Amino acid sequence: MAERKSRTGHSKTKTANPASKAKQSTAKPEVTEPQPDTANNEYLNNLAAAEPFIVKDPEAMARNMAHMVEELGKAATAWVTPRETGEKTDSLSGPATDMVKTFSKLSEYWLSDPKRTVEAQTHLLTSYFDIWSNSIRKISGETSVDPAESHLDDKRFKDEDWQNNAFFSFMRQAYWVTTDWADKLVKDADGLDPHTRHKAEFYVKQLTSALSPSNFILTNPEVYKETVAESGENLVRGMRMLAEDIEAGRGDLRVRQSDNSKFAVGENMAMTPGKVVAQSEVCQIIQYAAATSDVLKRPLLICPPWINKFYILDLNPQKSFIKWAVEQGHTVFIISWVNPDERHAQKDWEAYGREGIGFALDTIEKATGEKQVNAIGYCVGGTLLAATLALFAQEDDQRIASATFFTTQVDFVHAGDLMVFADAENIDSIEDNMKEHGYLDGSKMATAFNMLRASELIWPYVVNNYLKGKEPMPFDLLYWNSDSTRMPAANHSYYLRNCYLENNLSNDRMVLGGKTISLKDVKIPVYNLAAREDHIAPARSVFIGCDSFGGDVTYVMSGSGHIAGVVNPPEKKKYQYWTGAKPEGEFEDWVSNAKEHPGSWWPHWHAWIKKQDKQTTHARVPGGDKLNSIEDAPGSFVRVRV
């Protein structure tokens, strides 16, 4: 036995174990799996995520930035030149001035009490710290809370980097926290009168829509990535389009919403066959050719708004209410309003009632021999129709046997966001603006309507056109929306003061034709259509107006908004509509008890019309025997663009 000594001097005996030795010799060595380099992979992932944001060609980027500045200079020239020549002057009053005044009143409440001011500031700062803490936790891989989670479905923030990228996620959350805080400032401000509060809410919405991080290159990941990918060429195209749009607006920015080159009125829009059979100073009267062998005995007269053009009801054959009505056996006449100029400055509401609606009724009698008609009024055209019916009732004019109103207000207590522009001060400013030429430029009204839905009708096109440098897609509805009309001074002033400011029509105080008129004198059957999501004629406002009429009123509420709620062909099988009891009591009670029907309300309306009078006669030729055709539909008045 082998023996060896330890360092301590003691001997140790080493005994060999043959079995153990044999086991060691036959065992396989352990194989260790290679472990992933977590830190390295995370670095590579971060690098891949950052790659779209890194400029690849600095020289090309610098060159395009120079071109962008050049195009921006052209845009500035397009804006300045009309002002230098005196073609355009900027009024010191207007929405911007009104917004400052409104916010001053709001600030008085919050700044009048230091404690209140500190509490408001602390609330906002605490929210920012929470976002920062959540962002740190998210970067560290921990579970975090998104304070803007309720806004995740907003289309402006659909790019995945708004959530995945720490910087853009922080910007999105900070934006919504600030927006919600600003909304709360308005809601919690005591002592504001209802109109000032309404204006403050509206202007806060405008401001927050404008300041969204989605509207700026460096804070919109989608735009930032496109700018890097194209080395800034998108911005060159965008600034060129900006210059073109300012030039098209003759010194004002007219944001293009559609590729207008794809549309032409009378060629691929407003195509229903017909003839212009009469013409006055304020309108043309179009009669459409019959599509059936027999037609309803009572003709149908449509009074559209003059704020927009009538072909919203005849966009194309698939969407045309006019074409559909003709195919149901209606002899359809429509008023095509003039696009006014200086000559029409003194054409007031009575002129539009007598030279428009009254003239159309005379024309229908000559063309068909019929002394009674079914009439439709759309939006402000419906308000004019209602007022004219009240005037006719005093004059014992019974030519209109039934009236249908599309998204029409006669009571303006709850008239929606357009009330913001209709206080005494704003109306004075508008009237001063109209004195120079005798009309309100169409772009002013178009801008006001677009502001009602700025986050949908303004800023997405600013981003698409001027930051991404992309032409908007062709869209017939938005082409029509941009085809604006002027407002004659006397007419527009009367409308704003009598309806929005003083609410005279529903309170039996409106004076028309030298007579104080009352809607209670209107005792003919009324079909009153509202749209649930209407921003211009809110469904509640239309409902309340039903009580103003003196006869039987059928109230129907469609799905969608001011346009899509009306232009909803049955073949599309879209949206829905509600019918219910008489429009009495509270609007919310009527809605809760109403019956929902899928699809379009058009067949329901047609059945209502036939219930009034279902007599038929042989199809009529436009103009009949007494009137000669002036020109083919849609006529020349509707083609005038401003």
Order of alpha helices (4+ residues) and beta strands (2+ residues): beta-beta-alpha-alpha-alpha-alpha-alpha-alpha-alpha-alpha-alpha-alpha-beta-beta-beta-beta-alpha-beta-alpha-alpha-beta-alpha-beta-alpha-beta-alpha-alpha-alpha-alpha-beta-alpha-beta-beta-beta-alpha-beta-beta-alpha-beta-alpha-beta-beta
